[in-house]
Amino acid sequence: MQNEVTLEEMLLSREERAERQRKLMKHFRLPLVCLTMNIAGPVKTSPLIRMGFEEGARRICSLLGDTLEARIERAPKTGYEGYYLFRDDPAEVKRRLVSQEERDALGRLLDVDVLCTDGAKISREETGLPARSCLLCSNPASACARSRRHPLSALRERTDEILSGYFTPRMAGAVSEKALRALLYEVSVSPKPGLVDRLNSGAHKDMDFFSFVDSALVLRPYFKECALEGLRDRSGSAGLLERLRVRGREAERVMLRATGGANTHKGLIFSLGLLCAAAGMRYETARPRDICEAAAGLAQGTLPDLDVPGENLTHGEELYRRYQIRGVRGEAAQGFPSVRTIGLPALERAVSRGLSLNDAGVIALLHLIAHVQDTNFIVRCGLAKAEEIQKELRTFLSGNPPIQGMLEKAALLDGEWSHLGFSPGGCADLLALCFFLHFLQVG
């Protein structure tokens, strides 16, 4: 539930803010910039408003540069507050800050006061600058506020429009950057049994390390589009999945053009595309559990695909017909439990012990191979052989082998499986998802 504030709370907050300003200037004996947000209505805090405040603070600190002496920021429910003490001419700082305010729509939501050491506030008029205009029209903002010319709903709608318009593309870009990073880290982790990595192409004859790099680079726009879809449709409506499907089909065509027909990332176009959309839907938290839960809600709509009759079945669909193994669709529909409970914990345990992301990735991959019904692997070596290999690998890992022992095991399996043509491509995809969720948390 959103935190609404009363008029009495706002008035008290204003008095406390003025007192805090006086104490800071008395202590530092310096002029001060005070930043708050122009947010109409009783809800003064939210993840988007917070982002707007942080961008305002970044702009102020950048403008003050070396003259910034002290920085204090608060986040009461009455609205975010920033106090910046500086060594410079207050009037000149005011002129430069007004220029910052006027440079884009977001600046209109920043309420920036400049106070001299005697407590006097420098107005725009004192510096020869025009009064601030209204959020919705060209009239002075103060006149519209006094007359209540515009309904609150219109002001709130315009505020949301400004914040979303400014931050949504940036948030989607941040998600897609982490998706690209995850793809590049996954293919770079070495040695990976039977898989393409920096050392060799494993069991694959039609692709190499550079095929994966080319594919990853051309897929970044697709992941950004998926994140944008999630940011724009936080509820995960029925139409969201269909829009992702359309974008996914086009992404496959782009991938195949970039790789000369090699299927480097078809599975991740599905699974990582879902997670990027889910990351958009749950951008405020970035918690793996929340993101995977949102992805599960979307992926439920893909399960009926397994029962659609047809002759040209994929390998995964054939396995579902024979063994009821639901593959990546089932994994996604359950919220990627193999990632959340096996791969990601193994990766993060290794990182917390000081291992490199390469070695942590190798160890996480071994744990995934040991526990996941990988349809790619089963197709290449058969169900019975796959289960035999998994049992042996689980026994090996249960003995708590040393790090070097696990790396040597991965190298040994790489030689064997590359020769036999075994490739746990599904687990490699899950490793990429582990990296993605890890990067969302650590930045």
Summary of the structure (lengths in Angstrom):
residues: 443
radius of gyration: 27.4
end to end distance: 27.0
largest distance: 82.7
contacts: 1450
relative contact order: 0.09
helix: 67%
strand: 7%
